[in-house]
Amino acid sequence: MPDVTDLYHLARAEHASAFAQGPARDRTAVSDAIYRTVAWIGGGIGVLVPVAIVIYLAWHGGSALTPEFLFDPPRGSSLDGKGGIWPAIKGSLALVGLGLAVSLSLGFGGAIYLAEFNRSAMLERVSRFCIESLAAVPGLVYSMFGYALLVVALGLKISLVAGGLTLGFVMLPLILIATHEALRAVDSGVREAAHALGVSHAYLFARVVWPIAWPAILTGIVLAAVHALGAAAPLLYTAATVFTKDTLGLGKPVMALPTHLYFVTSEIGATPYAFGTALVLVLLVLVVSTVALLLRRRKEV
């Protein structure tokens, strides 16, 4: 049984430990409070800024959103703010769809090879460095490259197919990086267990790896598509025209929402017509993102 002296020293030690831990607890509480405050402020700004942009566009351009504005072609000159933007809507969707057809096939193929079949770490590092460098190239450089290769060298002229292929080049590195990262994130234990059961590599990929990685891949596809949907620079020298009422054709120049908005604001300034065009572009991005989110949740369920 401890004597009185031992109890005294034990009490003093516990008191000193509690006294020493007090300031540490206070510092931890203060740092946690600062972190929470900064996180809430940053998150609030991140949410409020896009919402404020949409509200601002709706306030100035909502009056222009009429059935005639959405589904009629321009009347008179395309830069006088009259008529509709239907050719630009069709052109944007066609350009992005054609670009996705190119970038998905090449991006999926490259990512699947690097993640599933490649055994060279050096090749993977070099490939990722080059792909990530392509993702940082400005859109105007893609436009000049598309003009030199597709319009001039291959003789495709300024057309839907040239613009779509150029947007495919823009989306390719984004889709390849997202797919590669999603496939690499699949637990290696899943692959080892499947191989231990004797299943083929094709069956393993189609029935095990791809369903696990698909939600992340879909997110990357959506980000690439909305990036291309709002890109004006890659289309300036490859597909864009100021005014057209013709039907879509692979060999014809097309109107697109981002380039149409650029031309209109350059000539007639910030009018309800221009704000309405910008609002339609933003709404298209929101619709595409919402549809992709619903598809992702349905796949996860």
VEXVEXNU-282629 format. One record per residue (C-alpha): residue number from 1; residue in three letters; x, y, z. Coordinates in steps of 0.02 Angstrom, whole numbers, plus 32768, in hexadecimal, padded with zeros to 4 digits. Example, Ala and Ser with C-alpha at 12.3 -4.5 7.8 and 13.67 -1.06 7.14 Angstrom:
+-----+------+------+------+------+
: seq : type :   px :   py :   pz :
+-----+------+------+------+------+
:   1 :  ALA : 8267 : 7F1F : 8186 :
:   2 :  SER : 82AC : 7FCB : 8165 :
+-----+------+------+------+------+
//
This chain:
+-----+------+------+------+------+
: seq : type :   px :   py :   pz :
+-----+------+------+------+------+
:   1 :  MET : 8000 : 8000 : 8000 :
:   2 :  PRO : 804C : 80A9 : 7FCF :
:   3 :  ASP : 8078 : 811E : 805D :
:   4 :  VAL : 8048 : 81D5 : 806E :
:   5 :  THR : 80E9 : 8211 : 801A :
:   6 :  ASP : 80CA : 81AA : 7F7E :
:   7 :  LEU : 8018 : 81E9 : 7F71 :
:   8 :  TYR : 8055 : 829B : 7F84 :
:   9 :  HIS : 80D6 : 828A : 7EF8 :
:  10 :  LEU : 8057 : 8231 : 7E88 :
:  11 :  ALA : 7FD9 : 82BE : 7EA1 :
:  12 :  ARG : 805D : 8342 : 7E79 :
:  13 :  ALA : 8090 : 82E5 : 7DDB :
:  14 :  GLU : 7FDB : 82D8 : 7DA0 :
:  15 :  HIS : 7FC0 : 8391 : 7DC5 :
:  16 :  ALA : 805D : 83C2 : 7D65 :
:  17 :  SER : 802B : 8354 : 7CD1 :
:  18 :  ALA : 7F7D : 83A0 : 7CCE :
:  19 :  PHE : 7FC6 : 844F : 7CD7 :
:  20 :  ALA : 803C : 8428 : 7C47 :
:  21 :  GLN : 7FB2 : 83DE : 7BDC :
:  22 :  GLY : 7F3F : 8474 : 7BF6 :
:  23 :  PRO : 7F99 : 84EA : 7B7E :
:  24 :  ALA : 7FAB : 845E : 7AFF :
:  25 :  ARG : 7EF0 : 843F : 7B03 :
:  26 :  ASP : 7ED1 : 84F9 : 7AEF :
:  27 :  ARG : 7F46 : 8504 : 7A5A :
:  28 :  THR : 7EF2 : 846D : 7A0A :
:  29 :  ALA : 7E45 : 84B9 : 7A24 :
:  30 :  VAL : 7E7D : 855F : 79DA :
:  31 :  SER : 7ECD : 850C : 7942 :
:  32 :  ASP : 7E30 : 84A2 : 7926 :
:  33 :  ALA : 7DC3 : 853C : 792F :
:  34 :  ILE : 7E32 : 8599 : 78B3 :
:  35 :  TYR : 7E31 : 8503 : 783D :
:  36 :  ARG : 7D74 : 84F4 : 7844 :
:  37 :  THR : 7D5F : 85AE : 7826 :
:  38 :  VAL : 7DD4 : 85AF : 7790 :
:  39 :  ALA : 7D82 : 8512 : 774A :
:  40 :  TRP : 7CD3 : 855C : 7759 :
:  41 :  ILE : 7D0B : 8600 : 770B :
:  42 :  GLY : 7D62 : 85A8 : 767B :
:  43 :  GLY : 7CD0 : 8532 : 765E :
:  44 :  GLY : 7C54 : 85C2 : 7666 :
:  45 :  ILE : 7CB5 : 8626 : 75E6 :
:  46 :  GLY : 7CC5 : 858D : 7576 :
:  47 :  VAL : 7C07 : 8577 : 7578 :
:  48 :  LEU : 7BD2 : 862D : 7575 :
:  49 :  VAL : 7C3F : 8664 : 74E3 :
:  50 :  PRO : 7BF2 : 85EB : 7461 :
:  51 :  VAL : 7B44 : 860C : 74A7 :
:  52 :  ALA : 7B61 : 86C7 : 749B :
:  53 :  ILE : 7B9B : 86B6 : 73E7 :
:  54 :  VAL : 7AFF : 8655 : 73B7 :
:  55 :  ILE : 7A8E : 86D2 : 7411 :
:  56 :  TYR : 7AE7 : 8764 : 73BC :
:  57 :  LEU : 7AD2 : 8715 : 7310 :
:  58 :  ALA : 7A1C : 86EB : 7334 :
:  59 :  TRP : 79FA : 879C : 7370 :
:  60 :  HIS : 7A40 : 87ED : 72D2 :
:  61 :  GLY : 7A19 : 8767 : 7252 :
:  62 :  GLY : 797E : 870F : 7292 :
:  63 :  SER : 790C : 8781 : 722F :
:  64 :  ALA : 795D : 8744 : 718D :
:  65 :  LEU : 7932 : 868D : 71AB :
:  66 :  THR : 789A : 8676 : 713D :
:  67 :  PRO : 786C : 85E5 : 70CA :
:  68 :  GLU : 789D : 8650 : 7034 :
:  69 :  PHE : 7947 : 8675 : 7082 :
:  70 :  LEU : 796A : 85BE : 70A4 :
:  71 :  PHE : 7925 : 856B : 7007 :
:  72 :  ASP : 7931 : 85ED : 6F7B :
:  73 :  PRO : 79C8 : 8617 : 6F10 :
:  74 :  PRO : 7A10 : 86C7 : 6F11 :
:  75 :  ARG : 79B4 : 874B : 6EAD :
:  76 :  GLY : 7A0E : 87CA : 6E43 :
:  77 :  SER : 7AC2 : 87DE : 6E78 :
:  78 :  SER : 7AFA : 8764 : 6EFE :
:  79 :  LEU : 7B4B : 87F2 : 6F60 :
:  80 :  ASP : 7AB5 : 8865 : 6F73 :
:  81 :  GLY : 7A6A : 8803 : 7003 :
:  82 :  LYS : 79CE : 87CA : 6FA6 :
:  83 :  GLY : 7986 : 871E : 6F8C :
:  84 :  GLY : 79B7 : 8680 : 6FE7 :
:  85 :  ILE : 7A4F : 8615 : 700D :
:  86 :  TRP : 7A10 : 8569 : 6FD8 :
:  87 :  PRO : 7A9D : 854E : 6F59 :
:  88 :  ALA : 7B1C : 8575 : 6FE1 :
:  89 :  ILE : 7ACC : 84F9 : 705A :
:  90 :  LYS : 7ACA : 8470 : 6FD6 :
:  91 :  GLY : 7B7C : 8498 : 6FA3 :
:  92 :  SER : 7BBE : 8490 : 7055 :
:  93 :  LEU : 7B6C : 83E8 : 7078 :
:  94 :  ALA : 7BA8 : 83A0 : 6FD2 :
:  95 :  LEU : 7C5A : 83DB : 6FEE :
:  96 :  VAL : 7C63 : 8393 : 709E :
:  97 :  GLY : 7C12 : 82F0 : 7066 :
:  98 :  LEU : 7C8D : 82DA : 6FD7 :
:  99 :  GLY : 7D1E : 8307 : 7049 :
: 100 :  LEU : 7CE5 : 8288 : 70CB :
: 101 :  ALA : 7CDD : 81FF : 7048 :
: 102 :  VAL : 7D96 : 821C : 7023 :
: 103 :  SER : 7DD6 : 823F : 70D2 :
: 104 :  LEU : 7D79 : 81AF : 7126 :
: 105 :  SER : 7DBD : 812C : 70B0 :
: 106 :  LEU : 7E70 : 816A : 70BB :
: 107 :  GLY : 7E67 : 8198 : 7173 :
: 108 :  PHE : 7E1C : 80F2 : 71AA :
: 109 :  GLY : 7E97 : 8090 : 7141 :
: 110 :  GLY : 7F30 : 80EC : 7183 :
: 111 :  ALA : 7EF7 : 80E8 : 7238 :
: 112 :  ILE : 7ECA : 802E : 7233 :
: 113 :  TYR : 7F73 : 8003 : 71E9 :
: 114 :  LEU : 7FD4 : 8069 : 726A :
: 115 :  ALA : 7F6F : 8028 : 72FE :
: 116 :  GLU : 7F51 : 7F73 : 72CD :
: 117 :  PHE : 7FD6 : 7F38 : 7253 :
: 118 :  ASN : 806E : 7FA8 : 7262 :
: 119 :  ARG : 80FC : 7F63 : 72CE :
: 120 :  SER : 8179 : 7FF0 : 72B4 :
: 121 :  ALA : 817A : 8072 : 733E :
: 122 :  MET : 81E5 : 80E4 : 72D2 :
: 123 :  LEU : 8168 : 80DE : 7242 :
: 124 :  GLU : 80DA : 8107 : 72B9 :
: 125 :  ARG : 8136 : 819C : 7305 :
: 126 :  VAL : 8168 : 81E1 : 725B :
: 127 :  SER : 80B9 : 81C8 : 7216 :
: 128 :  ARG : 8067 : 821D : 72AA :
: 129 :  PHE : 80E0 : 82AF : 729E :
: 130 :  CYS : 80B8 : 82C9 : 71E7 :
: 131 :  ILE : 7FFC : 82B6 : 7201 :
: 132 :  GLU : 7FF9 : 832E : 7294 :
: 133 :  SER : 805E : 83AA : 722D :
: 134 :  LEU : 7FDB : 83A0 : 71A3 :
: 135 :  ALA : 7F52 : 83C4 : 7222 :
: 136 :  ALA : 7FA8 : 8469 : 724B :
: 137 :  VAL : 7FB5 : 84A5 : 7196 :
: 138 :  PRO : 7F4B : 8542 : 7175 :
: 139 :  GLY : 7EB2 : 852F : 7107 :
: 140 :  LEU : 7EF5 : 85A9 : 7085 :
: 141 :  VAL : 7F8C : 8539 : 7069 :
: 142 :  TYR : 7F15 : 84A8 : 7047 :
: 143 :  SER : 7EB9 : 8518 : 6FCD :
: 144 :  MET : 7F57 : 8542 : 6F6E :
: 145 :  PHE : 7F8C : 848C : 6F6F :
: 146 :  GLY : 7EE1 : 8457 : 6F2E :
: 147 :  TYR : 7EE8 : 84DD : 6EA8 :
: 148 :  ALA : 7F95 : 84A8 : 6E6D :
: 149 :  LEU : 7F74 : 83ED : 6E70 :
: 150 :  LEU : 7EBC : 83D6 : 6E4D :
: 151 :  VAL : 7E89 : 8471 : 6DEB :
: 152 :  VAL : 7F25 : 848B : 6D82 :
: 153 :  ALA : 7F89 : 83E8 : 6D7D :
: 154 :  LEU : 7EF7 : 836E : 6D74 :
: 155 :  GLY : 7E86 : 83E5 : 6D13 :
: 156 :  LEU : 7DEF : 83D6 : 6D88 :
: 157 :  LYS : 7DD3 : 8492 : 6D7E :
: 158 :  ILE : 7D7F : 84F5 : 6E09 :
: 159 :  SER : 7CF6 : 8479 : 6E31 :
: 160 :  LEU : 7C99 : 8416 : 6EB4 :
: 161 :  VAL : 7D0C : 8381 : 6EA3 :
: 162 :  ALA : 7DA9 : 83EC : 6EB8 :
: 163 :  GLY : 7D62 : 8442 : 6F52 :
: 164 :  GLY : 7D24 : 839E : 6F9C :
: 165 :  LEU : 7DCD : 834B : 6F86 :
: 166 :  THR : 7E22 : 83E2 : 6FD5 :
: 167 :  LEU : 7DAE : 83D8 : 706C :
: 168 :  GLY : 7DD7 : 831F : 7072 :
: 169 :  PHE : 7E8F : 834D : 7084 :
: 170 :  VAL : 7E5F : 83C4 : 7110 :
: 171 :  MET : 7DFB : 8340 : 716E :
: 172 :  LEU : 7E72 : 82AF : 7150 :
: 173 :  PRO : 7EF1 : 82D1 : 71DB :
: 174 :  LEU : 7E69 : 82F6 : 725A :
: 175 :  ILE : 7E0C : 8254 : 7235 :
: 176 :  LEU : 7EAB : 81EC : 722D :
: 177 :  ILE : 7EEB : 822E : 72D4 :
: 178 :  ALA : 7E43 : 8214 : 732A :
: 179 :  THR : 7E30 : 8164 : 72E6 :
: 180 :  HIS : 7EE1 : 8134 : 7311 :
: 181 :  GLU : 7ED0 : 8173 : 73C4 :
: 182 :  ALA : 7E29 : 811C : 73DA :
: 183 :  LEU : 7E6E : 8075 : 739E :
: 184 :  ARG : 7F09 : 8084 : 740A :
: 185 :  ALA : 7E9D : 80A9 : 74A2 :
: 186 :  VAL : 7E4C : 7FFD : 7499 :
: 187 :  ASP : 7E93 : 7F91 : 7525 :
: 188 :  SER : 7F19 : 7F1B : 74E6 :
: 189 :  GLY : 7ED5 : 7E97 : 755B :
: 190 :  VAL : 7E39 : 7E8E : 74EF :
: 191 :  ARG : 7EA3 : 7E64 : 7456 :
: 192 :  GLU : 7F08 : 7DE4 : 74B7 :
: 193 :  ALA : 7E6C : 7D8E : 74F9 :
: 194 :  ALA : 7E21 : 7D87 : 744B :
: 195 :  HIS : 7EC0 : 7D3E : 7401 :
: 196 :  ALA : 7EC5 : 7CBF : 748D :
: 197 :  LEU : 7E19 : 7C85 : 7456 :
: 198 :  GLY : 7E5C : 7C6A : 73A6 :
: 199 :  VAL : 7DF3 : 7CEC : 734A :
: 200 :  SER : 7E35 : 7D3C : 72AC :
: 201 :  HIS : 7E7C : 7DEC : 72AA :
: 202 :  ALA : 7DF1 : 7E25 : 7236 :
: 203 :  TYR : 7D6B : 7DE1 : 72AB :
: 204 :  LEU : 7DC2 : 7E2E : 7341 :
: 205 :  PHE : 7DC7 : 7ED8 : 72EF :
: 206 :  ALA : 7D16 : 7ED8 : 72AA :
: 207 :  ARG : 7CBD : 7E8E : 7342 :
: 208 :  VAL : 7D28 : 7EC8 : 73D5 :
: 209 :  VAL : 7D9F : 7F58 : 73B2 :
: 210 :  TRP : 7D34 : 7FC1 : 733C :
: 211 :  PRO : 7C96 : 7FC4 : 73A9 :
: 212 :  ILE : 7CFF : 7FFD : 743E :
: 213 :  ALA : 7D5A : 8085 : 73DC :
: 214 :  TRP : 7CC6 : 80C0 : 7374 :
: 215 :  PRO : 7C83 : 8149 : 73EA :
: 216 :  ALA : 7D2C : 81A0 : 73EF :
: 217 :  ILE : 7D40 : 818B : 7333 :
: 218 :  LEU : 7C95 : 81D8 : 7315 :
: 219 :  THR : 7CC6 : 826E : 737F :
: 220 :  GLY : 7D60 : 8288 : 7313 :
: 221 :  ILE : 7CF9 : 827B : 7273 :
: 222 :  VAL : 7C7E : 82FD : 72B2 :
: 223 :  LEU : 7D08 : 8375 : 72E4 :
: 224 :  ALA : 7D59 : 8363 : 7239 :
: 225 :  ALA : 7CB2 : 8379 : 71DE :
: 226 :  VAL : 7C7E : 8417 : 723B :
: 227 :  HIS : 7D2D : 845D : 7224 :
: 228 :  ALA : 7D1E : 8442 : 7168 :
: 229 :  LEU : 7C6B : 8483 : 7166 :
: 230 :  GLY : 7CA3 : 852C : 71A6 :
: 231 :  ALA : 7D45 : 8539 : 7144 :
: 232 :  ALA : 7D48 : 85BC : 70BC :
: 233 :  ALA : 7E02 : 85C6 : 7091 :
: 234 :  PRO : 7E14 : 8516 : 7045 :
: 235 :  LEU : 7D87 : 853D : 6FCB :
: 236 :  LEU : 7DBD : 85E7 : 6F8C :
: 237 :  TYR : 7E2B : 85A7 : 6EFD :
: 238 :  THR : 7DDE : 84FA : 6EE4 :
: 239 :  ALA : 7D1F : 8501 : 6EE5 :
: 240 :  ALA : 7CD4 : 85A7 : 6F18 :
: 241 :  THR : 7C70 : 8617 : 6EA7 :
: 242 :  VAL : 7C1C : 86BA : 6ED4 :
: 243 :  PHE : 7B76 : 8695 : 6E81 :
: 244 :  THR : 7B21 : 8601 : 6E2F :
: 245 :  LYS : 7A72 : 85BE : 6E15 :
: 246 :  ASP : 7AA8 : 851F : 6DBE :
: 247 :  THR : 7A89 : 8473 : 6E04 :
: 248 :  LEU : 7B18 : 841B : 6E5B :
: 249 :  GLY : 7B96 : 83C5 : 6DEB :
: 250 :  LEU : 7C3F : 8378 : 6E0E :
: 251 :  GLY : 7C8F : 83E3 : 6D87 :
: 252 :  LYS : 7C39 : 8486 : 6DB4 :
: 253 :  PRO : 7C6C : 850C : 6E32 :
: 254 :  VAL : 7BF9 : 8517 : 6EC9 :
: 255 :  MET : 7BC2 : 8593 : 6F4B :
: 256 :  ALA : 7BEA : 8567 : 7000 :
: 257 :  LEU : 7BAF : 85B8 : 70A0 :
: 258 :  PRO : 7C59 : 85F0 : 70E5 :
: 259 :  THR : 7C95 : 8638 : 703F :
: 260 :  HIS : 7BEB : 8687 : 701C :
: 261 :  LEU : 7BF1 : 86D9 : 70C7 :
: 262 :  TYR : 7CA0 : 8718 : 70A2 :
: 263 :  PHE : 7C6C : 8763 : 6FFA :
: 264 :  VAL : 7BCD : 87B2 : 703F :
: 265 :  THR : 7C1E : 8803 : 70D7 :
: 266 :  SER : 7CAD : 8843 : 706A :
: 267 :  GLU : 7C32 : 889D : 6FF7 :
: 268 :  ILE : 7B98 : 88D0 : 7059 :
: 269 :  GLY : 7BD6 : 88C1 : 710D :
: 270 :  ALA : 7B7E : 8880 : 71A8 :
: 271 :  THR : 7AC9 : 887C : 7172 :
: 272 :  PRO : 7A3B : 880A : 71AC :
: 273 :  TYR : 7A5B : 87A5 : 710E :
: 274 :  ALA : 7B10 : 8787 : 7143 :
: 275 :  PHE : 7AE1 : 8762 : 71F8 :
: 276 :  GLY : 7A5A : 86EA : 71BB :
: 277 :  THR : 7ADA : 868E : 7150 :
: 278 :  ALA : 7B4F : 867F : 71E5 :
: 279 :  LEU : 7ABF : 8643 : 7252 :
: 280 :  VAL : 7A91 : 85BC : 71D5 :
: 281 :  LEU : 7B46 : 8582 : 71D2 :
: 282 :  VAL : 7B4B : 8578 : 7290 :
: 283 :  LEU : 7AA4 : 851B : 7295 :
: 284 :  LEU : 7AE5 : 849D : 7216 :
: 285 :  VAL : 7B7B : 847D : 7285 :
: 286 :  LEU : 7B0A : 8465 : 731C :
: 287 :  VAL : 7A97 : 83EF : 72BC :
: 288 :  VAL : 7B29 : 8384 : 7280 :
: 289 :  SER : 7B72 : 837D : 7330 :
: 290 :  THR : 7ACA : 8350 : 737E :
: 291 :  VAL : 7AA8 : 82C4 : 7302 :
: 292 :  ALA : 7B56 : 827D : 7321 :
: 293 :  LEU : 7B3B : 8286 : 73DE :
: 294 :  LEU : 7A97 : 8228 : 73CF :
: 295 :  LEU : 7AE9 : 81A3 : 7362 :
: 296 :  ARG : 7B76 : 8190 : 73DF :
: 297 :  ARG : 7B00 : 817A : 7472 :
: 298 :  ARG : 7A98 : 80FD : 7411 :
: 299 :  LYS : 7B36 : 809B : 73E9 :
: 300 :  GLU : 7B6D : 809C : 749E :
: 301 :  VAL : 7AC3 : 805E : 74D8 :
+-----+------+------+------+------+
//
